[in-house]
Amino acid sequence: MNRMTMLVAAACSLACPAAWPGVMLGVHVGSQHDPNSKEKFEAFEKMVGRKMAIDNDHEDWALFPDADRVRWDRANGRRSMLSWRIVFARSNPGGGCATGDDIVAGKHDAQLRKQAEQVKALGPPAIMVRFNYEMTNNEENTCFTGFKVKSNLNAAAAKYVAAWKHVVDVFRKAGATNVEWVWAPGHKAYEGGYWKLFYPGNDYVDWIGIDNYNKGRQAKSFATDPGMLAFVKATENMGKPLMVSETGAVNDPRQNPDPQALWLQGAREFLKAHPQIKAFCWWQNQGKLKREEPGYGGSGYMLQGQGLEAFKALAHDPYFN
């Protein structure tokens, strides 16, 4: 991205992403709240041979926003995507969360107003905020709703939509207009069609995302994955820029093609065929593998071997730059 393009992007209104050519490339590196995450992020960029356009940083309920992280990203020509969790502390997932009922009842409003003011003080360019992502399948949402989401999708969706709107309204009333709200369920919500229940409406969403992984060892293409096909079909008339907000694939050096490489090669093809997708964020972490097989020599979602070369090829394609 040249300097003029960066300046135009920084000055754009929220409607601009739909008009941008190509795809912004992003990544989440390492475990959440790692004190060495900046160094690991820079090491990732050095390994790939370019700066990332988006830094996907995960932040717990009261720790958001990490202003230092945002300033660091901006100094390095990146946009911050703050994936804002509802858990009080990731280090203690059983220690509670901000529930949907408490958010709507205003019990967290003082904190939310303070956070909105902190975001406002950061000024432009806009910060992407991915609030309570994977709302239909993330385990922590049992805390948020008070019951397993899939046991009552309609009730869970009503709580989610009301809480989302409340948070956005608090930020807007505080004048924090330098936010692009990223709404991102997992792929199963699109495949099952129940994503619609959880959508807060176009007035409350700036980006529509999907989190989608190949967690198994079987090589398959991103371009023919049912979740991706359902995602683009569901959102084709929404009038919003789309984002692959998290993706990864297990590498396996025993296979040829490597599942990670095939996933990324398919992504490169698929994204070019669907220009409404404007951002693509990799998950550079070990991840939870479905099963460990004897003799497995891979590193989970960490780029390795053929997968690393496939990511480099995508990263240096002008469409992703």
C-alpha positions as CSV (number, residue, x, y, z in Angstrom):
1,M,0.0,0.0,0.0
2,N,1.6,3.3,-1.1
3,R,1.5,6.5,1.1
4,M,-1.3,8.1,-1.0
5,T,-3.5,5.0,-0.6
6,M,-2.9,5.0,3.1
7,L,-3.8,8.6,3.5
8,V,-7.0,8.2,1.5
9,A,-7.9,5.1,3.6
10,A,-7.3,7.0,6.8
11,A,-9.5,9.9,5.7
12,C,-12.4,7.6,4.5
13,S,-15.8,7.5,6.0
14,L,-17.3,4.3,7.2
15,A,-18.8,3.7,3.8
16,C,-15.4,3.6,2.1
17,P,-14.3,0.0,2.5
18,A,-16.9,-1.2,0.0
19,A,-15.1,0.9,-2.7
20,W,-11.5,-0.2,-1.9
21,P,-9.9,-2.5,-4.4
22,G,-8.4,-5.7,-3.1
23,V,-8.1,-7.1,0.4
24,M,-6.5,-5.9,3.6
25,L,-4.4,-8.7,5.1
26,G,-4.4,-9.2,8.9
27,V,-3.3,-11.6,11.6
28,H,-3.6,-12.5,15.2
29,V,-0.3,-13.7,16.6
30,G,0.2,-15.8,19.7
31,S,-1.9,-16.2,22.8
32,Q,-4.0,-13.4,24.2
33,H,-2.3,-11.0,26.6
34,D,1.1,-12.2,25.9
35,P,3.6,-9.6,27.1
36,N,5.9,-10.4,24.2
37,S,3.1,-10.2,21.6
38,K,4.5,-7.1,19.9
39,E,7.8,-8.7,19.3
40,K,6.1,-11.9,18.0
41,F,3.9,-9.8,15.7
42,E,7.0,-8.1,14.3
43,A,8.8,-11.4,13.9
44,F,5.7,-12.7,11.9
45,E,5.9,-9.7,9.6
46,K,9.6,-10.3,9.1
47,M,9.0,-13.9,8.3
48,V,6.3,-13.1,5.8
49,G,8.3,-10.2,4.3
50,R,5.7,-7.4,4.7
51,K,3.7,-5.3,7.1
52,M,0.2,-6.5,7.9
53,A,-2.7,-4.1,7.3
54,I,-4.7,-5.3,10.3
55,D,-3.7,-6.3,13.9
56,N,-6.4,-8.6,15.4
57,D,-5.8,-8.0,19.1
58,H,-8.1,-9.8,21.7
59,E,-9.0,-7.8,24.8
60,D,-11.0,-8.7,27.9
61,W,-14.1,-6.9,29.1
62,A,-12.5,-4.2,31.3
63,L,-9.1,-4.0,29.6
64,F,-10.5,-2.7,26.3
65,P,-9.2,-0.5,24.7
66,D,-5.5,-1.1,24.8
67,A,-4.6,2.5,23.7
68,D,-0.9,1.7,23.6
69,R,-1.5,-1.2,21.1
70,V,-3.6,1.1,18.9
71,R,-0.9,3.8,18.8
72,W,1.8,1.2,18.1
73,D,-0.3,-0.2,15.2
74,R,-0.8,3.2,13.8
75,A,2.9,4.0,14.0
76,N,3.5,0.9,12.0
77,G,0.9,1.6,9.3
78,R,-1.7,-0.9,10.6
79,R,-5.3,-0.8,11.5
80,S,-6.3,-2.1,14.9
81,M,-9.1,-4.6,15.2
82,L,-9.9,-5.0,18.9
83,S,-11.7,-8.3,19.4
84,W,-13.6,-7.3,22.6
85,R,-14.5,-10.2,24.8
86,I,-17.2,-10.4,27.5
87,V,-15.1,-12.4,30.0
88,F,-13.8,-10.5,32.9
89,A,-10.4,-12.3,32.6
90,R,-9.2,-14.8,30.0
91,S,-6.8,-16.2,32.6
92,N,-9.9,-17.2,34.7
93,P,-12.7,-18.1,32.2
94,G,-14.8,-19.5,35.0
95,G,-14.6,-16.1,36.8
96,G,-17.6,-14.6,35.2
97,C,-18.5,-12.3,32.3
98,A,-20.6,-9.3,31.4
99,T,-24.0,-10.9,30.9
100,G,-26.4,-9.7,28.3
101,D,-29.0,-8.9,31.0
102,D,-26.6,-6.8,33.0
103,I,-25.4,-4.9,29.9
104,V,-28.9,-4.0,28.8
105,A,-29.9,-3.1,32.4
106,G,-27.1,-0.5,32.4
107,K,-25.0,-2.1,35.1
108,H,-21.8,-1.6,33.1
109,D,-22.7,1.8,31.7
110,A,-20.2,3.8,33.7
111,Q,-17.4,1.5,32.5
112,L,-18.7,1.6,28.9
113,R,-18.8,5.4,28.9
114,K,-15.3,5.6,30.2
115,Q,-14.2,3.1,27.5
116,A,-16.0,5.0,24.8
117,E,-14.3,8.2,25.9
118,Q,-10.9,6.5,25.7
119,V,-11.7,5.3,22.2
120,K,-12.9,8.8,21.2
121,A,-9.6,10.3,22.5
122,L,-7.6,8.1,20.1
123,G,-9.1,10.0,17.2
124,P,-9.0,8.8,13.6
125,P,-8.4,6.6,11.7
126,A,-11.3,4.4,12.8
127,I,-10.7,1.4,15.1
128,M,-12.4,-1.8,14.2
129,V,-14.2,-3.3,17.2
130,R,-15.3,-6.9,17.0
131,F,-17.6,-7.2,20.0
132,N,-18.5,-10.6,21.4
133,Y,-17.6,-12.5,18.2
134,E,-18.7,-16.1,17.5
135,M,-21.8,-15.4,19.6
136,T,-23.6,-18.6,18.5
137,N,-20.9,-21.1,19.3
138,N,-18.3,-19.7,21.7
139,E,-18.4,-21.5,25.0
140,E,-18.2,-18.2,27.0
141,N,-21.6,-17.2,25.7
142,T,-23.2,-19.7,28.1
143,C,-22.2,-17.1,30.7
144,F,-23.5,-14.3,28.6
145,T,-26.9,-15.7,28.1
146,G,-27.3,-17.9,31.2
147,F,-27.9,-21.0,29.2
148,K,-26.4,-22.8,26.2
149,V,-27.0,-20.7,23.2
150,K,-28.1,-23.6,21.0
151,S,-30.7,-24.8,23.5
152,N,-32.8,-21.7,22.7
153,L,-31.5,-19.8,19.7
154,N,-34.4,-17.3,19.8
155,A,-33.9,-16.3,23.4
156,A,-30.1,-16.1,23.0
157,A,-30.4,-14.0,19.9
158,A,-32.7,-11.5,21.6
159,K,-30.3,-11.0,24.5
160,Y,-27.4,-10.7,22.1
161,V,-29.0,-8.1,19.8
162,A,-30.2,-6.0,22.7
163,A,-26.7,-6.0,24.3
164,W,-25.0,-5.2,21.0
165,K,-27.3,-2.2,20.4
166,H,-26.9,-1.0,23.9
167,V,-23.1,-1.0,23.7
168,V,-23.1,0.8,20.3
169,D,-25.6,3.3,21.6
170,V,-23.4,4.1,24.6
171,F,-20.4,4.7,22.3
172,R,-22.4,6.9,19.9
173,K,-23.8,9.0,22.7
174,A,-20.3,9.5,24.0
175,G,-19.2,10.8,20.6
176,A,-17.0,7.8,19.8
177,T,-17.6,7.9,16.1
178,N,-14.1,6.6,15.3
179,V,-15.3,3.0,15.5
180,E,-16.2,0.5,12.8
181,W,-18.3,-2.3,14.4
182,V,-17.4,-5.8,13.1
183,W,-20.1,-8.4,13.6
184,A,-18.7,-11.9,13.2
185,P,-20.3,-15.3,13.9
186,G,-18.7,-18.6,13.2
187,H,-19.3,-20.5,10.0
188,K,-22.0,-22.8,11.4
189,A,-24.3,-19.9,11.9
190,Y,-24.3,-19.3,8.2
191,E,-24.5,-22.9,7.2
192,G,-27.5,-23.4,9.6
193,G,-29.2,-20.1,8.6
194,Y,-29.6,-18.9,12.1
195,W,-27.2,-16.0,11.7
196,K,-30.2,-13.8,10.9
197,L,-31.5,-14.1,14.4
198,F,-28.3,-12.6,15.8
199,Y,-27.8,-9.8,13.3
200,P,-28.4,-6.4,15.0
201,G,-29.3,-4.6,11.8
202,N,-27.4,-2.5,9.2
203,D,-27.6,0.6,11.3
204,Y,-25.5,-1.1,14.0
205,V,-23.0,-2.9,11.9
206,D,-20.2,-1.7,9.6
207,W,-18.5,-5.0,8.7
208,I,-19.9,-8.5,8.4
209,G,-17.4,-11.2,9.2
210,I,-17.0,-14.9,9.5
211,D,-14.6,-17.1,11.6
212,N,-13.9,-20.3,9.7
213,Y,-11.1,-22.9,10.1
214,N,-10.0,-26.2,8.8
215,K,-9.4,-27.9,12.1
216,G,-9.0,-31.4,10.8
217,R,-6.1,-33.1,9.0
218,Q,-8.0,-33.7,5.8
219,A,-6.9,-31.4,3.1
220,K,-9.7,-29.2,1.7
221,S,-10.0,-26.0,-0.2
222,F,-11.2,-22.7,1.3
223,A,-12.8,-22.0,-2.1
224,T,-15.2,-25.0,-1.8
225,D,-15.8,-24.9,2.0
226,P,-19.5,-25.0,2.8
227,G,-19.1,-22.2,5.4
228,M,-17.5,-19.8,3.0
229,L,-20.1,-20.6,0.3
230,A,-23.0,-20.0,2.8
231,F,-21.4,-16.8,4.0
232,V,-21.2,-15.1,0.6
233,K,-24.6,-16.3,-0.4
234,A,-26.2,-15.0,2.9
235,T,-24.6,-11.6,2.7
236,E,-24.6,-10.8,-1.0
237,N,-27.4,-8.2,-0.7
238,M,-26.5,-6.8,2.7
239,G,-24.6,-3.8,1.3
240,K,-21.7,-4.1,3.8
241,P,-18.0,-4.9,3.3
242,L,-17.2,-8.5,4.3
243,M,-14.4,-9.8,6.4
244,V,-12.8,-13.2,7.1
245,S,-12.2,-12.1,10.7
246,E,-10.4,-15.3,11.7
247,T,-9.2,-18.3,9.7
248,G,-6.6,-21.0,10.0
249,A,-5.8,-24.5,8.9
250,V,-3.8,-27.3,10.5
251,N,-0.5,-28.0,8.7
252,D,0.7,-31.5,8.2
253,P,4.1,-32.0,6.6
254,R,3.3,-35.7,5.9
255,Q,0.7,-34.7,3.3
256,N,1.1,-33.4,-0.2
257,P,-0.6,-31.0,-0.7
258,D,-0.3,-29.9,2.9
259,P,-3.9,-29.0,4.3
260,Q,-2.7,-25.6,5.3
261,A,-1.3,-24.8,1.9
262,L,-4.4,-26.0,0.1
263,W,-6.6,-23.9,2.4
264,L,-4.6,-20.8,1.6
265,Q,-4.3,-21.4,-2.1
266,G,-8.1,-21.7,-2.2
267,A,-8.5,-18.5,-0.1
268,R,-6.4,-16.6,-2.6
269,E,-8.6,-17.8,-5.4
270,F,-11.9,-17.4,-3.5
271,L,-11.2,-13.8,-2.3
272,K,-10.4,-12.6,-5.8
273,A,-13.7,-14.1,-7.1
274,H,-15.7,-12.3,-4.4
275,P,-14.5,-8.7,-4.3
276,Q,-17.1,-7.8,-1.6
277,I,-14.7,-9.4,0.9
278,K,-12.3,-6.6,1.9
279,A,-10.3,-8.2,4.8
280,F,-8.7,-11.5,5.6
281,C,-7.2,-12.3,9.0
282,W,-5.0,-15.3,9.7
283,W,-4.8,-17.0,13.2
284,Q,-1.1,-17.5,13.9
285,N,-1.3,-19.7,16.9
286,Q,-1.0,-23.4,17.9
287,G,-4.8,-23.7,18.3
288,K,-6.8,-26.7,19.6
289,L,-6.3,-29.6,17.3
290,K,-9.2,-32.1,17.0
291,R,-6.9,-35.0,17.6
292,E,-3.2,-35.7,17.9
293,E,-2.1,-38.5,15.7
294,P,1.1,-40.6,16.2
295,G,3.9,-39.1,14.2
296,Y,2.3,-35.7,13.6
297,G,5.1,-33.3,13.0
298,G,3.1,-30.1,12.4
299,S,2.5,-27.0,14.5
300,G,-1.3,-26.6,14.4
301,Y,-2.3,-23.3,12.7
302,M,1.2,-21.9,12.8
303,L,2.5,-21.3,9.3
304,Q,5.0,-23.9,8.3
305,G,6.5,-25.4,5.2
306,Q,4.1,-25.4,2.2
307,G,1.6,-23.4,4.2
308,L,4.1,-20.7,4.9
309,E,5.0,-20.5,1.3
310,A,1.3,-20.3,0.3
311,F,0.8,-17.4,2.8
312,K,3.8,-15.6,1.4
313,A,2.5,-16.0,-2.1
314,L,-0.9,-14.5,-1.0
315,A,0.8,-11.7,1.0
316,H,2.9,-10.6,-2.0
317,D,0.0,-10.7,-4.5
318,P,-0.8,-7.1,-5.3
319,Y,-4.5,-7.8,-4.7
320,F,-3.6,-8.3,-1.0
321,N,-1.4,-5.2,-0.7
